[in-house]
Amino acid sequence: SWCSSQGARSRQYSYPMKIGLFQINTNALSEPDDLARAAVAAEQAGFESLWTAEHVVLPDPQAPPSPMPPEGRLLDPAVALAFAAALTSEIKLGTGIIILPQRNPLVLAKELASLDVLSKGRLIFGVGVGYLAPEFEAIGVPMQDRARRSVEYIEAMRAIWSMDKPEYSGKYVSFSGVVANPRPVQQPGPPVVMGGHSTPAFRRAVTMCEGWYGFALDLDATRACVEGLATQAGLHDRPAELGPLEISVTPRMRPSREMVEQYRDLGVDRLVLLPNGSTADEILAFIDHIGSTILT
């Protein structure tokens, strides 16, 4: 079963932990020179992937559960990752996450196919359904149907990316008689990684995504999420073409070799590290520290 294979894999340490870097598009790294320095430094240090955050708009004034003050800076994920792609050659490029129901799926599919082509197939498409009501209100998208809308958008994007004669018919998006080229290098599209810590998010990850992403989780929370994913894997069929579910986590712990092993014991495939520090120099020092203590 999926659950038993996860456990066997972690006990045997039969795979290397992938280490990613979060918030490549945020605050200090939203400046072009600093984003460039960080992207190149991360690839040279041995990081496996770069990950963006996203909020199209932020509530002003800030109010829970908004994670950032209104003056927080976030570059658009596709634009930031295309910029990083031009400066690097191997490091993967992850959206961590794009708030999918707030986007037009065919416009987003074009943007991400372009990014996958220009990066020579390095995109990881992380998605979430969102949680900030003021953001949905400002964009003009109903919040109450965001999960169903997201499911259709993933299906529709895969259709326009991969079908010989693309078509899709759903409640929220329908099309036929159109095509969009170039297609992504990765077929039937970049791997989709579902974010979220809820049972429906676990179900969506198991049934329609190549991966799952949990943000800011300590060991206990990670264990609970992995168990939740295993429960859904026991209740729902996973399409064979999706392959094993890849689990990514941004840990709520100080990075160390011991921490990596603790998360690997839980079945985690990738740790997407949140850098210490708020300035570009501090983030670059963090990249160097991880490179010399964990990635060597």
C-alpha positions as CSV (number, residue, x, y, z in Angstrom):
1,S,0.0,0.0,0.0
2,W,1.0,3.7,-0.3
3,C,1.3,3.9,3.5
4,S,3.5,0.9,4.0
5,S,5.7,1.9,1.1
6,Q,6.2,5.3,2.7
7,G,7.2,3.7,6.0
8,A,9.6,1.2,4.4
9,R,11.2,3.9,2.3
10,S,11.8,6.2,5.4
11,R,13.2,3.4,7.6
12,Q,15.7,2.3,5.0
13,Y,16.9,5.8,4.1
14,S,16.9,4.6,0.5
15,Y,16.5,8.1,-1.0
16,P,18.2,11.4,-0.5
17,M,16.2,14.2,1.0
18,K,15.5,17.0,-1.4
19,I,16.2,20.5,0.0
20,G,14.4,23.5,-1.4
21,L,14.5,27.2,-0.6
22,F,11.3,29.1,0.2
23,Q,10.2,32.7,-0.5
24,I,12.5,33.4,-3.5
25,N,10.1,36.1,-4.6
26,T,9.4,37.8,-1.2
27,N,10.4,41.0,0.5
28,A,14.2,41.3,0.3
29,L,14.4,38.8,-2.6
30,S,11.8,40.8,-4.6
31,E,14.6,43.1,-5.7
32,P,16.2,41.9,-9.0
33,D,19.8,41.9,-7.9
34,D,19.1,40.1,-4.7
35,L,16.8,37.5,-6.2
36,A,19.5,36.8,-8.8
37,R,22.2,36.4,-6.1
38,A,20.0,34.1,-4.1
39,A,19.0,31.9,-7.0
40,V,22.5,31.4,-8.2
41,A,23.8,30.9,-4.7
42,A,21.1,28.3,-4.0
43,E,21.9,26.3,-7.1
44,Q,25.7,26.4,-6.4
45,A,25.1,25.3,-2.8
46,G,23.2,22.2,-3.9
47,F,19.6,23.2,-3.2
48,E,17.2,21.1,-5.3
49,S,14.5,23.7,-5.8
50,L,13.4,27.3,-5.4
51,W,9.9,28.1,-4.2
52,T,7.7,31.2,-4.3
53,A,4.9,32.4,-2.1
54,E,1.7,34.1,-3.4
55,H,-0.9,36.6,-2.5
56,V,-2.1,38.7,-5.4
57,V,-3.3,41.4,-2.9
58,L,-3.0,41.7,0.9
59,P,-5.7,43.0,3.3
60,D,-5.0,46.6,4.5
61,P,-5.0,46.8,7.5
62,Q,-3.6,43.4,8.3
63,A,-6.1,41.1,10.1
64,P,-6.0,37.4,11.0
65,P,-5.5,35.1,9.2
66,S,-3.5,37.3,6.8
67,P,0.2,36.2,7.1
68,M,1.8,39.5,6.0
69,P,1.4,43.2,6.5
70,P,0.1,45.2,3.6
71,E,3.5,46.6,2.8
72,G,4.8,43.0,2.2
73,R,6.4,42.6,-1.2
74,L,5.6,39.5,-3.4
75,L,6.6,39.2,-7.0
76,D,4.3,37.2,-9.2
77,P,5.4,33.5,-9.0
78,A,5.7,32.9,-12.7
79,V,7.6,36.1,-13.4
80,A,10.0,35.5,-10.5
81,L,10.7,31.9,-11.5
82,A,11.2,32.8,-15.1
83,F,13.8,35.4,-13.9
84,A,15.5,32.7,-11.8
85,A,15.3,30.2,-14.7
86,A,17.4,32.5,-16.9
87,L,20.1,32.6,-14.3
88,T,20.3,28.9,-13.4
89,S,20.4,25.6,-15.3
90,E,19.4,22.7,-13.1
91,I,17.5,23.8,-9.9
92,K,13.8,23.1,-10.0
93,L,11.3,26.0,-9.8
94,G,8.3,25.6,-7.5
95,T,5.2,27.7,-7.0
96,G,4.5,27.2,-3.3
97,I,1.7,28.0,-3.8
98,I,-0.4,29.6,-6.5
99,I,-3.9,30.4,-5.2
100,L,-5.6,28.5,-8.1
101,P,-9.3,29.6,-7.9
102,Q,-8.2,33.2,-8.2
103,R,-6.7,32.7,-11.6
104,N,-8.1,32.2,-15.1
105,P,-7.0,28.6,-15.8
106,L,-6.2,29.0,-19.5
107,V,-4.2,32.2,-19.0
108,L,-2.3,30.6,-16.1
109,A,-1.8,27.4,-18.2
110,K,-0.2,29.6,-20.9
111,E,2.1,31.4,-18.4
112,L,3.2,28.1,-16.8
113,A,3.7,26.3,-20.1
114,S,5.9,29.2,-21.1
115,L,7.9,29.0,-17.9
116,D,8.3,25.2,-18.3
117,V,9.6,25.7,-21.9
118,L,12.0,28.5,-21.0
119,S,13.3,26.6,-18.0
120,K,13.7,23.3,-20.0
121,G,11.2,21.4,-17.9
122,R,12.0,22.5,-14.4
123,L,8.6,23.7,-13.1
124,I,6.8,22.2,-10.1
125,F,3.2,23.5,-10.0
126,G,2.2,24.0,-6.4
127,V,-1.4,25.0,-5.8
128,G,-3.8,25.9,-3.0
129,V,-7.4,26.9,-2.7
130,G,-6.8,30.0,-0.6
131,Y,-8.2,31.2,2.7
132,L,-8.3,35.1,2.8
133,A,-11.8,36.4,2.2
134,P,-10.7,40.0,1.4
135,E,-8.4,38.7,-1.3
136,F,-11.2,36.8,-3.0
137,E,-13.6,39.7,-2.7
138,A,-11.1,42.1,-4.3
139,I,-10.4,39.7,-7.2
140,G,-14.1,39.1,-7.7
141,V,-14.1,35.3,-7.2
142,P,-16.5,33.6,-4.9
143,M,-14.7,32.0,-1.9
144,Q,-17.3,29.4,-1.1
145,D,-16.8,27.2,-4.2
146,R,-13.0,27.6,-4.3
147,A,-12.2,23.9,-3.8
148,R,-14.5,22.6,-6.6
149,R,-13.3,25.4,-8.9
150,S,-9.7,24.4,-8.2
151,V,-10.3,20.7,-9.1
152,E,-11.8,21.8,-12.5
153,Y,-9.0,24.2,-13.1
154,I,-6.3,21.5,-12.7
155,E,-8.2,19.2,-15.0
156,A,-8.7,21.9,-17.6
157,M,-5.1,23.0,-17.5
158,R,-3.9,19.4,-18.0
159,A,-6.3,19.2,-21.0
160,I,-5.0,22.3,-22.7
161,W,-1.4,21.2,-22.0
162,S,-1.6,17.6,-23.3
163,M,-4.7,16.7,-25.4
164,D,-4.4,16.4,-29.2
165,K,-7.7,18.2,-29.5
166,P,-8.1,20.0,-26.1
167,E,-11.5,20.2,-24.7
168,Y,-13.1,20.5,-21.2
169,S,-16.6,20.8,-20.0
170,G,-17.3,21.8,-16.4
171,K,-19.3,24.2,-14.3
172,Y,-16.5,26.8,-14.0
173,V,-14.6,26.3,-17.2
174,S,-15.5,24.9,-20.6
175,F,-13.7,25.0,-24.0
176,S,-13.2,23.2,-27.2
177,G,-11.9,24.0,-30.7
178,V,-8.8,25.7,-29.3
179,V,-5.2,24.8,-28.9
180,A,-2.3,26.5,-27.0
181,N,1.3,26.1,-28.1
182,P,4.0,25.6,-27.0
183,R,3.1,22.7,-24.7
184,P,5.0,22.2,-21.5
185,V,8.2,20.2,-21.8
186,Q,6.9,18.0,-19.0
187,Q,3.9,15.9,-20.2
188,P,1.0,15.7,-19.5
189,G,2.1,18.9,-17.6
190,P,4.3,20.0,-14.8
191,P,3.8,17.9,-11.6
192,V,1.0,19.3,-9.5
193,V,1.5,19.7,-5.8
194,M,-1.5,20.3,-3.6
195,G,-1.1,22.5,-0.5
196,G,-3.2,22.4,2.6
197,H,-3.6,20.6,5.9
198,S,-7.2,19.6,5.7
199,T,-8.8,16.2,4.9
200,P,-10.1,17.6,1.5
201,A,-6.6,18.8,0.6
202,F,-5.3,15.3,1.5
203,R,-7.9,13.7,-0.7
204,R,-7.2,16.0,-3.7
205,A,-3.4,15.3,-3.3
206,V,-4.0,11.5,-3.3
207,T,-6.5,11.4,-6.1
208,M,-5.3,14.0,-8.6
209,C,-1.8,15.4,-7.8
210,E,1.8,14.2,-8.0
211,G,2.6,15.7,-4.6
212,W,1.5,17.4,-1.4
213,Y,2.9,20.4,0.4
214,G,2.6,21.3,4.1
215,F,3.8,24.7,5.3
216,A,5.3,25.6,8.7
217,L,4.8,22.1,10.2
218,D,6.6,20.8,13.3
219,L,7.2,17.0,13.6
220,D,3.9,16.3,15.3
221,A,1.9,18.2,12.7
222,T,3.8,16.6,9.9
223,R,3.1,13.1,11.4
224,A,-0.6,14.0,11.6
225,C,-0.6,15.1,8.0
226,V,1.2,12.1,6.7
227,E,-1.3,9.9,8.6
228,G,-4.1,11.9,7.1
229,L,-2.7,11.4,3.6
230,A,-2.4,7.6,4.3
231,T,-6.0,7.5,5.4
232,Q,-7.2,9.1,2.2
233,A,-5.0,6.8,0.2
234,G,-6.8,3.9,1.8
235,L,-10.2,5.3,1.0
236,H,-9.6,6.5,-2.6
237,D,-8.0,5.1,-5.6
238,R,-4.8,6.8,-6.9
239,P,-4.4,6.9,-10.7
240,A,-1.3,4.9,-11.6
241,E,0.0,7.6,-13.9
242,L,0.5,9.9,-11.0
243,G,3.2,7.7,-9.5
244,P,4.1,7.8,-5.8
245,L,2.9,10.8,-3.9
246,E,5.8,13.1,-3.2
247,I,5.6,14.8,0.2
248,S,7.1,18.3,0.7
249,V,7.2,20.2,4.0
250,T,8.4,23.6,5.2
251,P,9.6,22.7,8.7
252,R,9.0,24.7,11.8
253,M,12.4,23.8,13.2
254,R,16.0,25.0,13.0
255,P,17.6,23.3,10.1
256,S,20.2,20.6,11.0
257,R,21.2,17.1,9.8
258,E,19.3,15.6,12.7
259,M,16.2,17.6,11.7
260,V,16.4,16.2,8.1
261,E,16.6,12.7,9.4
262,Q,13.6,13.3,11.7
263,Y,11.4,14.5,8.9
264,R,12.7,11.7,6.6
265,D,11.7,9.2,9.2
266,L,8.1,10.4,8.8
267,G,8.2,9.8,5.0
268,V,9.0,13.4,3.9
269,D,10.7,13.6,0.4
270,R,11.5,17.3,0.4
271,L,12.1,20.0,2.9
272,V,11.5,23.6,1.6
273,L,13.4,25.7,4.1
274,L,12.3,29.1,5.2
275,P,15.5,31.2,5.4
276,N,16.5,32.9,8.6
277,G,17.0,36.6,8.3
278,S,15.2,39.5,6.6
279,T,17.9,41.1,4.5
280,A,19.4,39.7,1.3
281,D,22.8,39.3,3.0
282,E,21.3,37.3,5.9
283,I,19.4,35.0,3.4
284,L,22.6,34.5,1.4
285,A,24.4,33.6,4.7
286,F,21.6,31.1,5.4
287,I,22.0,29.6,1.9
288,D,25.8,29.2,2.5
289,H,25.2,27.7,6.0
290,I,22.8,25.1,4.7
291,G,25.2,24.3,1.8
292,S,28.1,23.7,4.2
293,T,26.2,21.9,7.0
294,I,23.4,19.9,5.3
295,L,24.0,19.7,1.5
296,T,27.7,18.6,1.6
